[in-house]
Amino acid sequence: MKDFLKKDTPKTPLIQMEYESGYFLISGRSIPENSIEFYRPLFEWLDEYNTKPQTKTQFDVRLEYFNTSSSKCLVEVFRKLEFLKASGHEVEVNWYYEEDDEDMQESGEDFKEVIKLPIHMHILEE
């Protein structure tokens, strides 16, 4: 299975999914014109990954900002990772935010309440 890489732009995040290591990263800003279309290739990649996942999957979220439609897409990503965890695989999510960014901290805390995955909160080091 090939890795997935989508380079960042001023409106879209970097998305890096490394199959062999089971390491996933999303970083930057997520305010695409059409979130569903932007994230669709990622959803398809995750569906394929879920058929032959690594023993451990780590997903690091380092977003500066995301809009409401991107939030819904993040929930979909988390749901796909919940499936992995439910089938006995180790899944870890790390949510990074700037120390003074209460909105991003609150967003991570909100996801922790509704997603059945271990979400670890981290303040970004400067």
N, CA, C and O of each residue as an XYZ file, in Angstrom:
504
protein
N       0.841     -1.180      0.000
C       0.000      0.000      0.000
C       0.887      1.245      0.000
O       1.862      1.323      0.748
N       0.544      2.200     -0.831
C       1.334      3.422     -0.943
C       0.977      4.390      0.180
O      -0.135      4.368      0.708
N       1.943      5.241      0.536
C       1.697      6.300      1.497
C       0.772      7.331      0.861
O       0.622      7.372     -0.360
N       0.157      8.157      1.691
C      -0.727      9.222      1.229
C      -0.090     10.547      1.629
O       0.261     10.742      2.793
N       0.058     11.456      0.671
C       0.623     12.769      0.960
C      -0.137     13.826      0.180
O      -0.288     13.741     -1.038
N      -0.606     14.816      0.907
C      -1.253     15.975      0.299
C      -0.565     17.196      0.896
O      -0.643     17.435      2.101
N       0.109     17.966      0.046
C       0.852     19.125      0.538
C      -0.105     20.242      0.962
O      -1.211     20.375      0.437
N       0.355     21.032      1.923
C      -0.486     22.113      2.435
C      -0.502     23.307      1.491
O       0.409     23.519      0.691
N      -1.564     24.065      1.618
C      -1.737     25.332      0.917
C      -2.212     26.335      1.972
O      -2.411     25.947      3.123
N      -2.399     27.597      1.621
C      -2.915     28.536      2.624
C      -4.300     28.140      3.175
O      -4.667     28.548      4.277
N      -5.066     27.345      2.407
C      -6.405     26.965      2.857
C      -6.560     25.493      3.216
O      -7.587     25.096      3.765
N      -5.555     24.682      2.914
C      -5.695     23.250      3.173
C      -4.475     22.727      3.932
O      -3.366     23.236      3.765
N      -4.688     21.716      4.758
C      -3.591     21.217      5.588
C      -2.681     20.233      4.867
O      -3.026     19.663      3.831
N      -1.513     20.062      5.455
C      -0.642     18.958      5.073
C      -1.284     17.694      5.641
O      -1.666     17.652      6.810
N      -1.397     16.669      4.804
C      -1.877     15.374      5.275
C      -0.841     14.346      4.844
O      -0.557     14.187      3.656
N      -0.290     13.659      5.818
C       0.767     12.683      5.562
C       0.388     11.383      6.271
O       0.263     11.354      7.495
N       0.210     10.324      5.513
C      -0.132      9.025      6.063
C       0.935      8.035      5.610
O       1.058      7.746      4.420
N       1.697      7.523      6.554
C       2.780      6.589      6.247
C       2.319      5.181      6.597
O       2.120      4.851      7.766
N       2.155      4.371      5.584
C       1.609      3.030      5.802
C       2.509      2.166      6.681
O       2.044      1.610      7.676
N       3.785      2.047      6.331
C       4.683      1.121      7.035
C       4.821      1.444      8.516
O       4.867      0.535      9.346
N       4.888      2.722      8.854
C       5.079      3.110     10.255
C       3.752      3.254     10.998
O       3.732      3.261     12.229
N       2.649      3.368     10.267
C       1.357      3.600     10.915
C       1.253      4.997     11.490
O       0.436      5.243     12.377
N       2.080      5.925     10.993
C       2.092      7.304     11.495
C       1.302      8.204     10.557
O       1.543      8.230      9.350
N       0.349      8.945     11.131
C      -0.483      9.864     10.362
C      -0.340     11.263     10.943
O      -0.262     11.430     12.160
N      -0.306     12.270     10.069
C      -0.165     13.659     10.498
C      -1.088     14.541      9.672
O      -1.194     14.396      8.455
N      -1.746     15.452     10.360
C      -2.474     16.526      9.679
C      -2.056     17.811     10.365
O      -2.123     17.913     11.590
N      -1.618     18.811      9.572
C      -1.158     20.060     10.169
C      -1.438     21.232      9.246
O      -1.509     21.087      8.026
N      -1.596     22.391      9.859
C      -1.837     23.614      9.100
C      -3.241     24.127      9.303
O      -3.818     23.999     10.383
N      -3.787     24.712      8.248
C      -5.145     25.276      8.276
C      -6.048     24.425      7.393
O      -5.636     23.958      6.331
N      -7.285     24.230      7.844
C      -8.229     23.453      7.045
C      -9.502     24.266      6.821
O     -10.458     24.209      7.595
N      -9.466     25.020      5.731
C     -10.628     25.812      5.330
C     -10.849     25.672      3.816
O     -10.965     26.672      3.107
N     -10.907     24.418      3.326
C     -11.070     24.235      1.876
C     -12.451     24.684      1.413
O     -13.396     24.750      2.199
N     -12.546     24.988      0.129
C     -13.825     25.389     -0.458
C     -14.874     24.291     -0.286
O     -16.028     24.563      0.047
N     -14.452     23.043     -0.520
C     -15.361     21.898     -0.404
C     -14.653     20.817      0.420
O     -13.855     20.043     -0.109
N     -14.952     20.778      1.699
C     -14.256     19.859      2.601
C     -14.452     18.405      2.218
O     -13.506     17.619      2.270
N     -15.663     18.036      1.835
C     -15.937     16.638      1.486
C     -15.060     16.209      0.321
O     -14.448     15.142      0.367
N     -14.992     17.021     -0.715
C     -14.153     16.687     -1.873
C     -12.681     16.667     -1.497
O     -11.937     15.799     -1.953
N     -12.254     17.611     -0.673
C     -10.851     17.659     -0.270
C     -10.468     16.404      0.513
O      -9.409     15.826      0.269
N     -11.308     15.983      1.441
C     -10.971     14.853      2.312
C     -11.330     13.483      1.728
O     -10.902     12.463      2.266
N     -12.100     13.439      0.651
C     -12.521     12.155      0.086
C     -11.351     11.192     -0.190
O     -11.441     10.023      0.184
N     -10.259     11.641     -0.832
C      -9.147     10.700     -1.063
C      -8.566     10.145      0.248
O      -8.125      8.997      0.299
N      -8.571     10.963      1.298
C      -8.092     10.494      2.597
C      -9.027      9.419      3.153
O      -8.566      8.397      3.662
N     -10.335      9.647      3.055
C     -11.300      8.646      3.530
C     -11.094      7.317      2.806
O     -11.106      6.252      3.424
N     -10.905      7.395      1.487
C     -10.703      6.181      0.688
C      -9.407      5.482      1.095
O      -9.371      4.255      1.187
N      -8.343      6.250      1.339
C      -7.073      5.668      1.763
C      -7.252      4.977      3.119
O      -6.760      3.866      3.318
N      -7.943      5.623      4.036
C      -8.166      5.029      5.362
C      -9.005      3.756      5.274
O      -8.767      2.804      6.017
N      -9.980      3.736      4.375
C     -10.778      2.516      4.195
C      -9.874      1.363      3.767
O     -10.018      0.240      4.252
N      -8.940      1.644      2.855
C      -8.008      0.603      2.414
C      -7.054      0.230      3.549
O      -6.767     -0.948      3.764
N      -6.562      1.243      4.275
C      -5.662      0.987      5.409
C      -6.335      0.071      6.432
O      -5.695     -0.823      6.985
N      -7.607      0.293      6.678
C      -8.331     -0.496      7.677
C      -8.442     -1.977      7.294
O      -8.725     -2.811      8.155
N      -8.227     -2.313      6.027
C      -8.257     -3.716      5.638
C      -6.952     -4.424      5.976
O      -6.941     -5.641      6.163
N      -5.833     -3.666      6.057
C      -4.511     -4.231      6.392
C      -3.742     -3.242      7.265
O      -2.695     -2.742      6.854
N      -4.255     -2.953      8.475
C      -3.612     -1.929      9.299
C      -2.343     -2.429      9.982
O      -2.104     -3.631     10.096
N      -1.553     -1.485     10.425
C      -0.396     -1.809     11.257
C      -0.895     -2.142     12.669
O      -2.039     -1.849     13.016
N      -0.039     -2.744     13.460
C      -0.403     -3.095     14.829
C      -0.728     -1.844     15.634
O      -1.672     -1.829     16.423
N       0.070     -0.786     15.425
C      -0.158      0.482     16.119
C      -0.304      1.600     15.096
O       0.455      1.685     14.130
N      -1.287      2.446     15.327
C      -1.508      3.609     14.477
C      -1.454      4.845     15.361
O      -2.112      4.912     16.399
N      -0.661      5.824     14.934
C      -0.558      7.086     15.665
C      -0.990      8.211     14.746
O      -0.499      8.333     13.623
N      -1.916      9.035     15.230
C      -2.447     10.149     14.448
C      -2.167     11.439     15.204
O      -2.721     11.663     16.280
N      -1.308     12.289     14.646
C      -0.986     13.577     15.243
C      -1.767     14.672     14.529
O      -1.713     14.793     13.305
N      -2.496     15.469     15.310
C      -3.274     16.580     14.780
C      -2.597     17.864     15.249
O      -2.529     18.150     16.445
N      -2.101     18.628     14.284
C      -1.399     19.884     14.581
C      -2.031     21.011     13.765
O      -1.346     21.726     13.034
N      -3.314     21.150     13.900
C      -4.035     22.163     13.127
C      -4.000     23.513     13.834
O      -4.133     23.594     15.055
N      -3.819     24.572     13.043
C      -3.877     25.935     13.572
C      -5.324     26.406     13.637
O      -5.727     27.129     14.549
N      -6.093     25.972     12.638
C      -7.486     26.398     12.542
C      -8.207     25.453     11.590
O      -7.615     24.965     10.627
N      -9.487     25.193     11.861
C     -10.314     24.449     10.918
C     -11.737     24.966     11.006
O     -12.192     25.409     12.061
N     -12.442     24.903      9.864
C     -13.823     25.375      9.829
C     -14.784     24.238     10.197
O     -14.365     23.101     10.414
N     -16.059     24.562     10.261
C     -17.072     23.592     10.691
C     -17.126     22.380      9.773
O     -17.217     21.249     10.251
N     -17.071     22.595      8.466
C     -17.150     21.446      7.558
C     -15.904     20.561      7.691
O     -15.999     19.343      7.538
N     -14.747     21.150      7.969
C     -13.543     20.351      8.211
C     -13.687     19.555      9.507
O     -13.206     18.427      9.605
N     -14.345     20.144     10.488
C     -14.585     19.452     11.754
C     -15.377     18.169     11.520
O     -15.076     17.130     12.107
N     -16.378     18.247     10.670
C     -17.173     17.057     10.345
C     -16.308     15.997      9.658
O     -16.489     14.800      9.884
N     -15.384     16.433      8.834
C     -14.484     15.489      8.167
C     -13.517     14.866      9.164
O     -13.187     13.685      9.057
N     -13.062     15.656     10.133
C     -12.206     15.097     11.175
C     -12.949     14.028     11.968
O     -12.371     13.002     12.329
N     -14.219     14.267     12.237
C     -15.015     13.258     12.936
C     -15.040     11.971     12.120
O     -14.937     10.882     12.685
N     -15.174     12.080     10.820
C     -15.185     10.898      9.955
C     -13.844     10.151     10.034
O     -13.820      8.921     10.080
N     -12.741     10.891     10.050
C     -11.423     10.267     10.201
C     -11.353      9.534     11.544
O     -10.904      8.390     11.615
N     -11.802     10.207     12.601
C     -11.784      9.578     13.923
C     -12.660      8.329     13.959
O     -12.298      7.343     14.600
N     -13.792      8.359     13.289
C     -14.682      7.184     13.252
C     -13.979      5.995     12.590
O     -14.114      4.856     13.035
N     -13.238      6.274     11.536
C     -12.506      5.194     10.866
C     -11.420      4.635     11.783
O     -11.142      3.436     11.759
N     -10.809      5.498     12.589
C      -9.802      5.036     13.540
C     -10.458      4.300     14.718
O      -9.862      3.386     15.287
N     -11.667      4.692     15.078
C     -12.415      3.967     16.122
C     -12.661      2.526     15.693
O     -12.594      1.605     16.507
N     -12.944      2.343     14.417
C     -13.155      0.996     13.875
C     -11.911      0.140     14.109
O     -12.010     -1.020     14.508
N     -10.736      0.729     13.853
C      -9.478     -0.002     14.077
C      -9.346     -0.406     15.540
O      -9.032     -1.554     15.853
N      -9.587      0.544     16.423
C      -9.456      0.267     17.859
C     -10.440     -0.816     18.283
O     -10.090     -1.712     19.052
N     -11.656     -0.734     17.787
C     -12.689     -1.713     18.142
C     -12.318     -3.115     17.658
O     -12.749     -4.113     18.235
N     -11.513     -3.181     16.590
C     -11.112     -4.493     16.076
C      -9.791     -4.963     16.688
O      -9.171     -5.898     16.182
N      -9.361     -4.316     17.777
C      -8.224     -4.805     18.539
C      -6.875     -4.180     18.238
O      -5.861     -4.638     18.765
N      -6.831     -3.161     17.419
C      -5.562     -2.505     17.089
C      -5.321     -1.332     18.034
O      -6.260     -0.725     18.549
N      -4.051     -1.031     18.247
C      -3.686      0.092     19.102
C      -3.748      1.381     18.283
O      -3.123      1.489     17.228
N      -4.505      2.348     18.780
C      -4.645      3.637     18.105
C      -4.414      4.737     19.131
O      -4.987      4.718     20.221
N      -3.576      5.687     18.771
C      -3.285      6.813     19.648
C      -3.441      8.102     18.851
O      -2.964      8.207     17.721
N      -4.117      9.083     19.453
C      -4.288     10.387     18.829
C      -3.617     11.423     19.719
O      -3.846     11.462     20.928
N      -2.795     12.253     19.113
C      -2.147     13.364     19.820
C      -2.670     14.670     19.244
O      -2.542     14.925     18.046
N      -3.258     15.491     20.099
C      -3.839     16.771     19.688
C      -2.921     17.878     20.195
O      -2.776     18.063     21.404
N      -2.306     18.610     19.279
C      -1.369     19.676     19.624
C      -2.021     21.033     19.421
O      -2.766     21.241     18.463
N      -1.732     21.954     20.332
C      -2.282     23.302     20.227
C      -1.315     24.291     20.871
O      -0.523     23.933     21.743
N      -1.397     25.541     20.422
C      -0.581     26.602     21.011
C      -1.100     26.872     22.424
O      -2.301     26.783     22.678
N      -0.202     27.198     23.324
C      -0.559     27.383     24.731
C      -1.678     28.407     24.925
O      -2.535     28.229     25.790
N      -1.674     29.474     24.128
C      -2.687     30.522     24.287
C      -3.879     30.371     23.339
O      -4.710     31.274     23.243
N      -3.968     29.252     22.647
C      -5.058     29.031     21.687
C      -6.179     28.216     22.350
O      -6.250     26.993     22.221
N      -7.043     28.938     23.058
C      -8.125     28.277     23.789
C      -9.116     27.580     22.867
O      -9.688     26.555     23.237
N      -9.325     28.121     21.679
C     -10.267     27.508     20.734
C      -9.795     26.121     20.300
O     -10.580     25.172     20.279
N      -8.512     26.007     19.956
C      -8.003     24.696     19.529
C      -7.933     23.723     20.706
O      -8.169     22.526     20.540
N      -7.613     24.231     21.879
C      -7.608     23.369     23.057
C      -9.020     22.851     23.320
O      -9.214     21.662     23.573
N      -9.997     23.741     23.259
C     -11.388     23.355     23.488
C     -11.875     22.372     22.422
O     -12.620     21.443     22.732
N     -11.467     22.568     21.192
C     -11.855     21.642     20.122
C     -11.337     20.240     20.417
O     -12.069     19.260     20.274
N     -10.077     20.146     20.829
C      -9.511     18.847     21.185
C     -10.259     18.210     22.344
O     -10.524     17.008     22.334
N     -10.598     19.016     23.345
C     -11.350     18.502     24.493
C     -12.735     18.025     24.061
O     -13.228     17.010     24.553
N     -13.357     18.755     23.147
C     -14.676     18.350     22.637
C     -14.587     17.005     21.920
O     -15.438     16.139     22.122
N     -13.566     16.826     21.085
C     -13.393     15.543     20.399
C     -13.187     14.417     21.405
O     -13.705     13.314     21.226
N     -12.425     14.700     22.469
C     -12.182     13.684     23.498
C     -13.498     13.167     24.092
O     -13.607     11.993     24.449
N     -14.488     14.052     24.193
C     -15.768     13.673     24.799
C     -16.619     12.796     23.892
O     -17.385     11.963     24.377
N     -16.495     12.973     22.597
C     -17.397     12.254     21.685
C     -16.738     11.106     20.922
O     -17.431     10.266     20.349
N     -15.424     11.065     20.911
C     -14.704     10.041     20.154
C     -14.193      8.968     21.118
O     -13.643      9.275     22.176
N     -14.383      7.722     20.735
C     -13.950      6.610     21.583
C     -12.519      6.191     21.234
O     -12.261      5.058     20.827
N     -11.607      7.136     21.405
C     -10.184      6.909     21.168
C      -9.406      7.644     22.247
O      -9.880      8.653     22.769
N      -8.218      7.156     22.590
C      -7.395      7.933     23.518
C      -6.826      9.155     22.796
O      -6.011      9.030     21.883
N      -7.270     10.330     23.220
C      -6.781     11.577     22.629
C      -5.951     12.284     23.701
O      -6.468     12.680     24.745
N      -4.670     12.432     23.423
C      -3.748     13.060     24.357
C      -3.532     14.510     23.939
O      -3.206     14.792     22.786
N      -3.715     15.417     24.882
C      -3.577     16.842     24.622
C      -2.131     17.264     24.881
O      -1.541     16.893     25.896
N      -1.562     18.046     23.951
C      -0.174     18.514     24.082
C      -0.082     19.997     23.710
O      -0.652     20.438     22.712
N       0.634     20.742     24.520
C       0.921     22.127     24.166
C       2.153     22.116     23.269
O       3.164     21.488     23.584
N       2.050     22.823     22.145
C       3.184     22.889     21.205
C       4.361     23.595     21.855
O       4.203     24.648     22.471
N       5.530     23.011     21.713
C       6.775     23.628     22.212
C       7.243     24.638     21.185
O       7.118     24.414     19.981
N       7.773     25.733     21.652
C       8.252     26.752     20.720
C       9.680     26.523     20.337
O      10.240     27.292     19.556
